[in-house]
Amino acid sequence: FLEYEGVSPYNNHAEQQMRSPVLTRKVSQQNRSDQGAQTQSILMTLFRSAQLQGHNPVEIILSTAKEALKARSTDEILNCQLILFSKS
């Protein structure tokens, strides 16, 4: 914001982006363990990334899971995710 006009000096946008995952965690009472926190973090990242790119998160995760089961290879699973989340 010091060097670029139009950039907000506040972090409100980032804070608003975190609101949904925090409320989800609070309501569902997750994260009672480190593994629960890690799982919730990964799922929220996938869901928000899909939403921000205009995709249906549930469809993306289901199709990725189906491709992963077919592929049964880490490299192929990662390639499926890259294809699904790449901007079209």
N, C-alpha and C positions, 0 to 999 in steps of 0.2 A: 504494500500500500504506500510505502514511502517512494518507491520508484515508478509505480504503475498507477495511472489514474483509473478510478473506477473499482479498484480492489478494496474491499472492506477491511478496516483495521480490527474488526471483531471476528470472533470464531463462532458466531451464532449458527452459521450454516452447518458446520461440522457437528456442533452440539445437537442440532435438530436431527441430523442424520443418525445420531446415536440414540435418540429418544425411543424409537420403536424397539430396537433390540433390548434396551434396558427394561422397558415396560414388559416385554415378552418374558424376560428372565424373571422379573419380579412376580408376575402373575402365575407363571408355571412353577415357581419355586425350584427352578433348576439350579445347577452349579453347587450342589452339595459336595462335590468332589472335584479334583483337578481334571479328571477325565470328562465329567459333565460340563465343566467350563470350556474345555477345549472343543468338545462336540458342539456345544451351543455356538461358540465362536465361528466354527467352520460353517455350520448351517446358516447362521445369520449373514455371513459374508456371501455365501452362494445366493441366498434369497435376495439380498439387497442389490448385489451385482446384476442379477437377472432383471429385477424390477427397474433399476436405473437405465438398463439398456432396452427396456420395453418388452421384455420376454415374460412369459408366465413361469414363475419360479418352480411350481410343482411339476409342470410339464418338462422343464429343463432337467430337473433332478431325476425324474422318472426315466426320461430318455437316456440320460447319462448312465444311470444305474443299469438299465437294460443293455446298453452298449458295453458296459464294463463286464457284465456277466457273460456276454458273448465273447468279448476280447480276452478276458482272463490274463491280461498282461498289463503291467503298470504303465509301460510306454504307450500302449494303445489307449488306455484309459485317459491318460493325460492328453493325448491327441484328440480324443472325443471332447474333452472339456474345452480345449482350445478352439475347436471348430464351433461348438455350441455357444461359447461366449464371445466369439469374435464378432466385430461389428459387420453387419451385412450392408 
